């Protein structure tokens, strides 16, 4: 209920919420897509195709739940009694902005991060 009508009360906060939800759902091109893709590729390369299929099905189910939150933020009327605007302290606004920039930036340009993750995994495995 607290999210209902968020786009009318704080458009930038609603946009941040939407992009974070899309990242959790694994939608291209935010960082969550590359995270899920990496996990699915590793499972497939390990011969666990059934696990990839199961993961993809669960990702579809989770997308429905994430979109319900987005629907409430963008399409529902605000809950009666909620304030007109959402006030966010400056430090929290900065934290949200930095996280949002990283989620979108790493999704748009994942190569350096994927290379670093691959190197780290290989060094842990002793390869």
Order of alpha helices (4+ residues) and beta strands (2+ residues): alpha-alpha-alpha-alpha-alpha-alpha
